[in-house]
Amino acid sequence: MNAIIVEDTPGSYESLKLKLNAFCPHVQILAWAKSCSEAVAKITQHKPDLLFLDIELPDGKGFDILEKIHPLRPSVIFVTGYNEHISRGFQFSAIDYLLKPVEDDKLAEAVARAEERNRINLMAEQYAIFEQSNKDALQRRIALSNQEMIIYRSLDDIVFLEAGSHKTHFYFKDYYIEVSKKLSDYEDLFRPYPFLMKVLRSYIANINEVRHYIRTDSALLMSNGKTVGLGENYKQEMLARLRIACEDENSEAPRIELADQRIIAFPYLSDVLYLKAENTMTSFYIKGYSRSFLVSKHIGTFADQLKSRPEFMKVQRSYIVNLAEVKVFNQSNCQVVLSNQEVVPVSKDNKDEFLARWQGRS
């Protein structure tokens, strides 16, 4: 839990800091502010989970700070030498009101209550979204909040979660957010969603966003280009799930398994650019990879397997292309230019069928 101390007296600040280090070592002090104006600036900058707030300050009262930092909503523990403000303090939903000199046990109890409130508030928001998601699986979403914002995102957009120090880092396809929750708190939440799988003590990954497994590093390359570790205790289950996805002929997003000595890749069929015959073997060219994957099967085998996929066509004896990746057809030399700028020949015998199928997609 991150905190800011607002206290104009150096001696009181040092005393509170020492007590927090001794009795609440998990509380990280982000900053110290000695006035209202300084406090507003530092709270806005750091967005703490918890605020230790003196009331009487040189340029105003602590209550003024709480009014100015809205909509930020850190938990508040008032620490003051005066008790006449207690009633107003609790109007701001304060966790506690500690009188100086602060007693050790009361400080620890107040911090524990602050942690519990944060946990309950966040979990209540998230469970509400999950409850709605269970009613409509197509709209499964999660609410995540920190001191800056609350966001609502689809679970399918999660790439992976990474554990931090009393925090969790959420990596979405196009977004990142850090929340003040432990990774373990999300394991139970995600249990009904098997595509979100724990792969290491500090990681939960979306199986659907795995690009390949790196044998040499025992890690997964994810769709956002980042790698996450894959522990030995989770490796067999992860690879088994990915292979099951490759064998699912009824999947709306079919995958294939391609392997060499260094990696095992699980690209989606839609990411295949083209296949090229290499004598009795076949090279796969995949979107996002600068190299090909050589498979010990004749291209005719894949031509038969892909007949049911209208987006793939054998355009020449040695080539099968993904029509969705064709960007240009050169009439003069009967060649296609793919999305990665590579050129593939089309036989004259297949030209008319190719043009009909390619143009029919637009």
Secondary structure, 3 states (H helix, E strand, C coil): CEEEEECCCHHHHHHHHHHHHHHCCCCEEEEEECCHHHHHHHHHHHCCCEEEECCEECCEEHHHHHHHCCCCCCEEEEEECCCCCHHHHHHCCCCEEEECCCCHHHHHHHHHHHHHHHHHHHHHHHHHHHHHHHHCHHHCEEEEECCCCEEEEEHHHEEEEEECCCCEEEEECCCEEEECCCCHHHHHHCCCCCCEEEEECCEEEEHHHEEEEECCCCEEEECCCCEEECCHHHHHHHHHHHHHHHHCCCCCCCECCEECCCEEECCEHHHEEEEEEECCEEEEEECCCCCEEEECCCHHHHHHHHHHCCCEEEEECCEEEEHHHEEEEECCCCEEEECCCCEEECCHHHHHHHHHHHHHCC
